[in-house]
Amino acid sequence: MNGLTIKIVDPDDDYLGIEIHASNDRFAGSARIYAGLTDLSEFAGHIAGFPANARDERTYEFGSRERGVAGGYSGLRFHCLDQSAHAAVELALEDDDRRYGSGTAQLTIRIEAAAIDRFVEALRELEHARSGEAELPSVA
């Protein structure tokens, strides 16, 4: 499936180990990130209702780009492509070079606004269950 997937890979009492995977027709990348225990519901709340209008833009970051911080990084930018509010998410992914080989990916995925509502609910359920994955499919 092309799109954005967030999966719990390492639940812990102090953090959620997540893997963020993104792909479009030509590019793909993933990053393993040590997220806070409430980061998924915080992210869900931040993107809920997107897009409110054609100028709506929302950003969110998981992890850190700092070398001294364990885990990878993902920056997400939700924005509209035109006045009809066709939407996309732009992603930057960086993996932890101490755990895996150094790697980065930047790509854009076209998405449907209605799919964001389902993704938001899946993120909230994912954080509550502390296992599974949430998917935001891409559109052609």
C-alpha positions, 0 to 999 in steps of 0.5 A, a space after each residue: 500500500 502506498 501512503 503513510 503507516 505508523 506502527 508500534 514496534 516496541 511498547 515500553 513503560 516510558 516510551 512508544 517505539 514506533 516505525 513510520 513508513 511512507 511510500 508513493 509510486 516512486 519513493 519510500 522510506 522508514 524511520 524507527 522513533 522513540 515517541 512519547 507515550 501520548 505523542 500519537 494522540 497529540 498528533 491525532 488531535 493536531 491533524 483532526 479536521 484537516 483541511 479546514 480550508 484551502 490554506 490550511 497547513 499543519 506540521 508535526 515532528 516525531 523524534 529528533 534530528 540531534 545526534 545525541 538523541 536515540 532514535 530517528 526523526 520524522 517531520 510531517 507537513 499536511 497542506 493543500 495543493 490547490 483551491 479545491 483543497 486537494 491535500 498532501 502530506 510531505 514527509 522527511 524521514 531520518 533513521 537512527 544511524 547508530 541502529 541502522 545504516 545512515 539514511 534519509 528520505 523526503 517524499 510527498 503523498 497525495 491524500 484524501 481529506 476523508 481518509 484523515 478522519 479514519 487515520 485520526 481514529 486509528 492513531 487514537 486506538 493505536 496509542 490506547 492498545 499499544 500495538 498495531 498500526 494506523 494507515 493513511 492511504 495515498 490517492 492516485 
